[in-house]
Amino acid sequence: MAEGSQASPVAFGQVVIGPPGSGKSTYCQAMGAFLARLGRRAAVVNLDPANEALPGPCALHIGELVTLADVMGSLGLGPNGGLLYCMEYLEANADWLRERLRALRGRYLLFDCPGQLELYTHHRALRNVFAQLAKWGFRLAAVHLVDSHYCTDPGKFISVLCTSLSTMLHVELPHVNVLSKMDLIEHYGKLAFNLDYYTEVLDLSYLVDHLASDPFFRNFRRLNEKLVEVIEDYSLVSFVPLNVQAVDKANGYSFGDREQRSLEALMSAAVGADFHFSSTLAVQEKYVQSQDKAVEEELMDL
């Protein structure tokens, strides 16, 4: 057991990661409100030094330690370099974080993290912070938010798959890849396949064939085939629409007895777990119906 954790109960939480604009802060606030309705004490911890306009309250803000604006002004760094420096500064001042988190013991923590891609694919500072949290007795799951509209573009979806795989391997936490903004999934185009194809990451050779119909991507077919091979060889990446129960299983919270398992609480979880259930179901039904209609037309032609 980690030093200093014997007298403290195990704490659970989520580190919410993903590209800029994927909905991390909104997710943290909505998840916190949802957990509060279940009777679970939750708190948001903002680890993004560039996020000064949070959509709701947070119990701890990295701005008390360092801000991106101060780093850029004093060191002459740009936004990307400044953000990396902030994370390295947080790692170097882990004692500050530990002291602040002691006041939040007993709460389910939602860590709202920066949106810079390098932090989750190859830079070590934030990964080391997560590892330190684990040593302090925090059982965390990574919630990786991805805009669902990337599913409408095969090239972007392959890129998202590669990024998600790299993130899963680098962060080294129980991992849930989440498709966010399901209500906007078709605002950027129509899905080429059923929604399950994208969430379950089924046979990607069909996606490569679909890409080959584009004159631009036709020249890169061999490259796309190799990228798809890497993704399928690891067989790690899949996606879920927003669902609190999937995260509770990932970090182990659902297997404990820290929350009263009353029938009312369980029913609330069953009814409200999927934030975007109705919009997800609408998209799913639409594509199932379109596929059934296509099959009927083919049978009629026969």
N, C-alpha and C positions, 0 to 999 in steps of 0.2 A: 504494500500500500504506500502511496506517495506520502512524502513527509508533510506533516501538518493536516492530513486528511482523516486521521483516526478519530478525532473528536467531532468531525463535521459530517453530516449526512451527504450521501451522493446527490449531486445536483444534475438536473437534466436541462437540455436546451437545444437550440437549432442555430447553426451559423448559416445565414441567408446570403448566398452569393449569386453572381450572375452579371451579365454585361450592363452597361448604363441604360436606364430606361426600361428595364425588364420588369419593374414593379416591386423591387425588394422592400423599400420603405412602406409602400402600401400594403404589401403582404404582412410585414411585421405588425403594423397597426391593426389590420383586419384579424390576423391570427391572435393577437393579444386580446382583442375584444371578444372573439369567439371563445377563447379559453376562459375568459372571465365569466362568460355566461354558463360555462360548465362548472364553475366553482374552483377553477385552477388559478392559483396566484401566478401571474406572468408579469415579466418586466422586459422592456426593450432596452438593449444596450447598443448605442450607435458607435460603430468603429470606423465610420467614414468621415475623415477630417474635412472633406469638401462639401458635405451635406449639412448646410446650416438652416435649411428650410424644411424641417421634418413635418410630415402631415399630422403628427400627433405627439403626445408626451413621451419622453424616454427617461429611464431611471438613471442612466449613466451616459455621458457624452465624452467622446475622445477629445472634443474641443477644449475640455478642461486641462488637457495635457499639451496638445499641439493642434494647430490648424494649418490647413493648406495655404491659406493666404499669408500667414506669418512666415512660413517656410519659403514660399516663392519670393516674398519681399526681402527677406534677410539673406537668403543664399543665392538669389538670382536664378532659381530653377524654374523650369516650365511646369505645367500641370502634371504631366506624367512622371517626370523625375521627382517633383515635389511630393507626389503621393507615395512613391516608393520610399522616399526618405522618411515620411511620416510613419509608415509601417515599420521601418527599421528602428525608428525612435521609440515606437510603442514596444517593440521586442526588447530593446535595451532597457526600457523602464517597466518591465513586467511586474516589479514590486508595486508600482503605482496601481496597475490594473488589479492585482490581487487584493490590495487593501480596499479598493472601491467595491470589488465584488463580494467581499465579506459581508457587507451591509445588505446584500441581496440574497443571502443564503436562504434556502427554503422556497425560492421562487423558480419558476420555469422561465429560463432566459432565452430571449430572441436577439441574436447578434446581427445587427444590420451592417453589412460589410461593404467596402468600396466596390465600384464597378469596373476597376481596371483589370483587363484580362490577364496581364502578366503575373499578377499576384496569385493566380490559381493554376497557372500552367508551368511556370519555371522559377519564379522568384520565391525565396525561402522564408522571408520575414513573417508573413501572415500564417504560413503553414507551421512555423515554429511557435507562434502564439497559440495556435490551436493545440499543438502538442503539449504546451505548458499548461493549458487549461485542463487537459486530460490528466496530467500529473497532479493537479490540484483537486481532482475528484469530480470533474465535470464530464458527464456522458453526453456527447454531442453527436448530432447528425447534420450533415451538410445538405442544405436545400438549395439546389441549383436551378434558378429560374431562367427559362428560355422563352422568348416571344413565340407564341404558337404560329404566327403568320409565316415564320420561316419554313413551315411545312409546305407552303404553297409554291416554293421555289426549290426545285431539286438540288441545284448547285449549292444554295445556302444551307439546305438541310444536311447535306454531306459535310459541309464545313462545321455546322453545329454539332454533328455527331463526333467529328474529330476533336473539337474543342471540349466537348463533354467527357470524352474518353480521357483526354490529357488531364483534365481537371480532376477526375476521379482517381487517377493514378498518382497525381501530385499531392492532393490535399490529404489523402490517407485517412478519411473518415467514412463511417457509414453514409451512404450517399443516396439521395432521391432527386432525380431529374424531373422538374415540373414544367409543364406547358402552361404558361400564363396567358391572360387575356384571350380566353377561348371565345369570347363573344366577338372578337375582332378577327378571327382566324381567316375569314373569307373576304375581308376588306381589301386584300392585296392580290387576290386571285383565287381560282378554284383548285381544290385538292385534286391531284392526279389519281389518288387511290383512296380507299377507305381509311377512316381515321385510325383504326386499329393497326394499319400498316405502319403508321408513323410512331404510335405509342409503343408498340411491341418491337419495332425495328425488325420487320420481317425481311424476307429475301431481297437484299438490296440490288441484286442484278437487274431487277425490273426498273429500279430508279436510274441505273446507268444506261439502260436501253432508252428510257424516256429522255434522258439528257442528250443522248446521241441524235435525237431528232432535231436538236438545235444546232445550226451550222457552226456556231462559235464553239460549243462544247464538244462537237464531233472530233475536233483535232486533239482533244485531251481525254479521249475515251480510255486509253491505256492508263493514264494517271489516275482517273476516277476509279478504275477497276482495282488498282493497287490500294487506294485509300479505303475502298469498301472492304477489301480483303483484310486489312488491318483491323477495322472495326468489327468484322464478323469473327475474326480469329480470337479476339479478346472476349467477345460475347458478353459484355458488361453493360452496355448502354441500353436503357429503355426509358420511357417517359410516362408520367401520370398527369392527369389534370389535377388541379389543386385538391389535396386530400390530407387532412390532419392525421388520420389514422395511419397512413403509410409512414409518416415521419415518426410517430410514436413507436411503431414497431422497429424502425431503424435505430433509434437511440436507446431502446429498451424500456421506455417509460410505461408502455402498455402491459409489460410483464410484471410490474411491481404492484404494491398495495398502497401507494402514497396518496392516491385519490380515491375518495369513497365511491365504490362501484355500485351505486344505487341504480335501480331500474330507470329512474328518471334521467340520471346522468348518461347512462348507456343509450337510452333512446334519443337523447339530445345529440349525442355524438353520431348516432346512426343517421339522424335526419339532417344534421347540419355540417357533417364532416366535409362534404365536397362543396366548396364555395361556388363553383361554376357548374354544378350538376346539370341544371336545366339547359344552359347554353351548350354544354358538351353533348348532352343527349340529343339536342336539336340537330347538331352537325352530324352526329352518328346516324340518326334516323334518316336524314336527308340522303346520305351516301348509300345506305343500305337500300332505300327505296329506289334510288337511281340505278343501282346495280341489279335489283330485281326486275326493273323495267327493261333494262338492256338484255337480260336473259330471256324475258318473255318475247321481245322483238326478234331475238335470234331463233327462238323456237318457232315463231310464226313464219319466219322466212324459210325454215326447213319444211 
